[in-house]
Amino acid sequence: MKEEEYYTIKEVAKMLKVAYLTVYRWIRAGKLEAVKAGKQYRIKKRNLDKFLKV
């Protein structure tokens, strides 16, 4: 079984060259699907790819 690749908000922000808070707002608005692990969010690679195609 292949493991999913996950990113932190900070990693996604750096990849997309946007602020940390921008990515956080996308998650809170439901635009970018993320999983909450404790106090942190994790974004699956496939969810990020889906978000970028829209």
Secondary structure, DSSP 4 states (H G I P E B T S, - for coil): -PPPPEEEHHHHHHHHT--HHHHHHHHHTTSS--EEETTEEEEEHHHHHHHHH-
